[in-house]
Amino acid sequence: MNALGPKDHSMTLAQTDETLDLIADVASSFARREPSRVRALRDDGGHVDRQMWTRLADNGWLGILIPGDLGGAGLGVEALTVVARRLGAAGFPEPFVAAGVLAPLLLVGAVDGDAETRLTDVLDGTTVVGFGHAGDVAEVDGRLTGTSRFTGVEGADAYIVAAGSPGSRRLFWVTASAAGLTVETELAADGTRSAMLTLDGVDGLLLHTDAEPLIADALALARVALAAELVGNMDTMLELTLEHLGQRRQFGRPIGAFQALQHRAVDAWIQRELADAALEAAVRTLSEPSKDDRARDAAASSAKAAAAHAAGILVKAAVQLHGAIGYTDEYEVGLYVNRALTLAPYLGNADEHTRRLAELSVAEAAAQQRVADPSLAVPAAAELDALSDEEFRRVVRADIEANYPPALRYAPRRLFWDEQQEWIDHLIARGWVAPGWPVEHGGMGLGPLKQIIFWEEHERWGAALYREHGVVQVGPMLMKHGTTEQLDRWLPPILTGEHHWCQGYSESEAGSDLASLRTRAVREGDHYVVDGQKIWTTLAQAATHIYFLARTDPAAKKQQGISFLLAPIDTPGITVRPIRDIAGHDELCEVFFDGVRVPVENLVGAENHGWTIAKSLLGHERITIGSPSAAEYGLEVLRRVSRAAGVDGDSVFRARYAVLHRDVVLLRDAYHRYKEMLARGQEIGPDVSLLKIVATETFQRIAELTIDTAGDAGGFVGADVQVGDASVDVLTSFYRSLPMTIYGGSNEIQRGIIATAVLGLPRG
Ligand SMILES: Cc1cc2nc3c(=O)[nH]c(=O)nc-3n(C[C@H](O)[C@H](O)[C@H](O)COP(=O)(O)OP(=O)(O)OC[C@H]3O[C@@H](n4cnc5c(N)ncnc54)[C@H](O)[C@@H]3O)c2cc1C
């Protein structure tokens, strides 16, 4: 067993943000991009540059996880990943993970008498050591015979070799000059070399008996470091690619203005972000001594799977977006491509870790079925914000589980208000209708993070979200831009459930380009007279009121001549026509305005300022739309259908499932990141569009596999399709998933936002 104990790589030094910033600064100035050094080392045989290695040691980085009393820096996992990422960004070719992370960890607590000196020599860079993590080596009386592979380093002074049967291996120290040892070179894509060892009765020095837990723990840490190095590599691949997109001109403009390239760059950026979020999650898990081995392994596999998968996408995008120059050795990006091709498969490639992650997470679903405590007292709505996040979650969970009508759980479509009246009445009685409104306006006064927890608990239970437009749009809009009279008039009936609002924005000729809307509102005395037509107005047939945008100044620039108006839906001249959707439901409507007289006091804000008002309400709502809960529920349905169809053990199904499972884990990690930003009171930027894209597209792919899994029954609709000997719902998820990529700003529009506002690419 590791002298550190199996899970002691937490913060052995107080790791403030400043300490980490300092480490990052040192690592950045140490590891600069030096393409000529990288090429020279490669062309010179790809061995370790010993001078550079000593400098790494002088920085304390070879013992970053090793406690101070053993001669290490004792800095913990986060510091390790900070350094590894910077080395990755610099294209650093030395085997930092193999010889600088893995080897020292495997030497700690060794049983032989010289163990301490050996470790000291490794930490000060005098001895370079590799570890063959794969192979088949037998041991008889300390003599080793067999092969050991993937050491990640050639020209080492010694190797650590695992011998024995899988599950009960022992670790041995073998010097490079040992009799009976043959070292063969395996050339990696980036020109570095790995040693393959053939042992023929080699005399090995016993380091550890019962080494399996130690190996597992060291590999988990090394995989996380490797993931960090890959993320750093991607940072630079992306930087070089974006630079090129901005500078290279074709057809008279920068190629970065072409939408096809923008979207490809955005998708590459998204993958890097997901890998980074998985890395952060792994750092959290591995820094937490209470986490069990399964959780640690899963977190490391998730980080490595994400990084290796993302690197594959970045490699292709980087070369493609550069054109021919990206395929040359002369240009720098090629070095990063080759480094990524080298690092991605080392210590398990994306497929291997995707598979492992799915296997390790089998028990996870059961673990998540925590039961709420029904006896928990529910404080008054206004007092909820004072609870801790965890207490608040427990209160909400208990209340939902005790009171949500079971028949309405996991409704296959959006419920009409009268269908969920019992639940709405409950929310009204609790004072839980408007989580985000301030208490003085009758809301719960919850901070952004608690609002998210509130909705998460609903989604976890499959409860309908009572997030009707009055609550999430009209109320907040009026609080920002309305008059006192408007607040007094419109807010109370939203809280009592008397008013239900629908949103009249889209028109047949104004979808993504909403500002080109044509519905006219002409001022006549103290009224506006409205003529025009709205479309895709969700639940308009059941709404009591509509808020809408209309053109009040046709001469102004298109965004500037629009006003924001409110009207009861039964105002004379308004006609609603439901539109049947392809799933057979009547959620969407057309709304016709024919000489509709809207009193001037129903104008929100100033005339012609409606566009700004409509755009001002994004905020943390944009996080909720990227919640992983729909995808998590989709996976659950998929598992049910696969069991019913008897294909849950089928290799094709399992491979596809494992990928989707991984992607849901990554979505969860990315979502967590934004929640943390809210918790810290940070502004959420336009990059949050990533969540919408990933959440909706992942859900769509899950829904697609659900259909495929049902075989011939995949085309049957209803909640009780016969699959095998079970009744399951096959198509509902797919129908739900289709419009998700359209509404709320289509995914193409979101990619456009990221391309220009986040990646800084030129507008097309
Ligand atoms: C289920 C559902 C509920 C809805 N509820 C409401 C509601 O309550 N109230 C309301 O006002 N509206 C609602 N909408 C409408 C929704 O906001 C629009 O569908 C959306 O803005 C897209 O407009 P469109 O359908 O006209 O598609 P278009 O804008 O015509 O787009 C068609 C395709 O072209 C792509 N595209 C368009 N412009 C670009 C571009 N510049 N670059 C790249 N690709 C582009 C789009 O992404 C899409 O794939 C709802 C829609 C759906 C599906």
PDBQT file of the ligand as one rigid body, heavy atoms in Angstrom, charges set to zero:
ROOT
HETATM    1  C1  LIG A 801     -41.974  23.685 -29.714  1.00  0.00    +0.000 C 
HETATM    2  C2  LIG A 801     -41.806  25.141 -30.022  1.00  0.00    +0.000 A 
HETATM    3  C3  LIG A 801     -42.336  26.097 -29.178  1.00  0.00    +0.000 A 
HETATM    4  C4  LIG A 801     -42.221  27.445 -29.491  1.00  0.00    +0.000 A 
HETATM    5  N1  LIG A 801     -42.846  28.388 -28.682  1.00  0.00    +0.000 NA
HETATM    6  C5  LIG A 801     -42.816  29.690 -29.044  1.00  0.00    +0.000 A 
HETATM    7  C6  LIG A 801     -43.562  30.659 -28.307  1.00  0.00    +0.000 A 
HETATM    8  O1  LIG A 801     -44.209  30.342 -27.314  1.00  0.00    +0.000 OA
HETATM    9  N2  LIG A 801     -43.540  31.937 -28.723  1.00  0.00    +0.000 N 
HETATM   10  C7  LIG A 801     -42.824  32.341 -29.813  1.00  0.00    +0.000 A 
HETATM   11  O2  LIG A 801     -42.828  33.519 -30.121  1.00  0.00    +0.000 OA
HETATM   12  N3  LIG A 801     -42.118  31.440 -30.546  1.00  0.00    +0.000 NA
HETATM   13  C8  LIG A 801     -42.105  30.119 -30.189  1.00  0.00    +0.000 A 
HETATM   14  N4  LIG A 801     -41.421  29.204 -30.945  1.00  0.00    +0.000 N 
HETATM   15  C9  LIG A 801     -40.751  29.649 -32.158  1.00  0.00    +0.000 C 
HETATM   16  C10 LIG A 801     -39.239  29.627 -32.085  1.00  0.00    +0.000 C 
HETATM   17  O3  LIG A 801     -38.767  30.707 -31.342  1.00  0.00    +0.000 OA
HETATM   18  C11 LIG A 801     -38.747  29.665 -33.546  1.00  0.00    +0.000 C 
HETATM   19  O4  LIG A 801     -39.119  28.433 -34.118  1.00  0.00    +0.000 OA
HETATM   20  C12 LIG A 801     -37.270  29.888 -33.656  1.00  0.00    +0.000 C 
HETATM   21  O5  LIG A 801     -36.933  31.204 -33.335  1.00  0.00    +0.000 OA
HETATM   22  C13 LIG A 801     -36.761  29.577 -35.091  1.00  0.00    +0.000 C 
HETATM   23  O6  LIG A 801     -37.496  30.260 -36.043  1.00  0.00    +0.000 OA
HETATM   24  P1  LIG A 801     -38.129  29.494 -37.280  1.00  0.00    +0.000 P 
HETATM   25  O7  LIG A 801     -38.873  28.325 -36.781  1.00  0.00    +0.000 OA
HETATM   26  O8  LIG A 801     -38.848  30.473 -38.101  1.00  0.00    +0.000 OA
HETATM   27  O9  LIG A 801     -36.904  28.933 -38.091  1.00  0.00    +0.000 OA
HETATM   28  P2  LIG A 801     -35.916  29.768 -39.085  1.00  0.00    +0.000 P 
HETATM   29  O10 LIG A 801     -35.413  30.995 -38.407  1.00  0.00    +0.000 OA
HETATM   30  O11 LIG A 801     -36.615  29.909 -40.386  1.00  0.00    +0.000 OA
HETATM   31  O12 LIG A 801     -34.783  28.741 -39.213  1.00  0.00    +0.000 OA
HETATM   32  C14 LIG A 801     -34.820  27.561 -40.033  1.00  0.00    +0.000 C 
HETATM   33  C15 LIG A 801     -33.477  26.877 -39.907  1.00  0.00    +0.000 C 
HETATM   34  O13 LIG A 801     -32.450  27.762 -40.352  1.00  0.00    +0.000 OA
HETATM   35  C16 LIG A 801     -31.508  27.984 -39.334  1.00  0.00    +0.000 C 
HETATM   36  N5  LIG A 801     -31.054  29.377 -39.398  1.00  0.00    +0.000 N 
HETATM   37  C17 LIG A 801     -31.799  30.500 -39.411  1.00  0.00    +0.000 A 
HETATM   38  N6  LIG A 801     -31.016  31.584 -39.460  1.00  0.00    +0.000 NA
HETATM   39  C18 LIG A 801     -29.739  31.154 -39.462  1.00  0.00    +0.000 A 
HETATM   40  C19 LIG A 801     -28.462  31.779 -39.495  1.00  0.00    +0.000 A 
HETATM   41  N7  LIG A 801     -28.314  33.098 -39.480  1.00  0.00    +0.000 N 
HETATM   42  N8  LIG A 801     -27.372  30.975 -39.487  1.00  0.00    +0.000 NA
HETATM   43  C20 LIG A 801     -27.480  29.636 -39.467  1.00  0.00    +0.000 A 
HETATM   44  N9  LIG A 801     -28.651  28.990 -39.441  1.00  0.00    +0.000 NA
HETATM   45  C21 LIG A 801     -29.764  29.731 -39.433  1.00  0.00    +0.000 A 
HETATM   46  C22 LIG A 801     -32.243  27.698 -38.034  1.00  0.00    +0.000 C 
HETATM   47  O14 LIG A 801     -31.366  27.340 -36.996  1.00  0.00    +0.000 OA
HETATM   48  C23 LIG A 801     -33.126  26.543 -38.464  1.00  0.00    +0.000 C 
HETATM   49  O15 LIG A 801     -32.381  25.364 -38.427  1.00  0.00    +0.000 OA
HETATM   50  C24 LIG A 801     -41.517  27.843 -30.644  1.00  0.00    +0.000 A 
HETATM   51  C25 LIG A 801     -40.942  26.878 -31.481  1.00  0.00    +0.000 A 
HETATM   52  C26 LIG A 801     -41.087  25.534 -31.188  1.00  0.00    +0.000 A 
HETATM   53  C27 LIG A 801     -40.464  24.539 -32.105  1.00  0.00    +0.000 C 
ENDROOT
TORSDOF 0
